[in-house]
Structure formats: C-alpha cells, structure tokens
Amino acid sequence: MSNVLDVMPKKADESVLRNLDRVLAPGGYWFIKLNPFYSPKDLKRFDYQKMGDHLYEEDGVLRLHQETTEHWKRILASYGRVERYMEFRYPWQEGLNRLFLLKKTAPIK
C-alpha cells in the first residue's frame, strides 16, 4: 500500500487493516508506504485546513491523516512484526517518506 492509510479517516484505516489482515496468510508480508509527518508550520504553508483529529483537507478534500511514526509502529505491531523500517526523500516532496515491511505473525482476526 502506498499513501493509502494516511489519506483516510482513522475508522476507515482501521477497517482496511482488519480486512487486509483477514486475507493475508500468516507469514505473509505487508509493504506499507506513508507520507512524511509534517510540522504545523509545513501544514500551514501547504494551506491544509484541520478538519478533525489529525485530519487535514485542502479545498474540501481529505489530504492527510497526520500521525507520528511511533503511532503507526504501534498500530502495525498489532498485525505482525515490523521487519524493516526506512525513511527516504522524493525529489518533488518535502520531508521523509516512511516505509514499513511488516511480517504477519498474529493469527487471522
């Protein structure tokens, strides 16, 4: 998944994670890429408007579910083991993108 969980409301991302966990076999891998975690100054500069708890919109469209890396690590740990984590930059985007490789170790929920 690339830029999926961090552009939807919390209840929706919880549902997506549960459903993906349901269909992924034990020992399978998740490959999850998240946008950078932006500072309040960056969010203001992007002209993102706060629309709820950790949610930001632009022109009425949800653009970011802003959560820390530690938050995502805690959430993902309930579905398996984070095998690798890395951060990287795209030339066209500010901040460090976050990439998780997660191995499903928990039983199917």
Beta strands, then each sheet from edge to edge (+ up, - down):
strand 1: 29-34
strand 2: 49-52
strand 3: 55-58
strand 4: 61-65
strand 5: 81-88
strand 6: 97-103
sheet 1: 1+ 6- 5+
sheet 2: 2+ 3- 4+
end
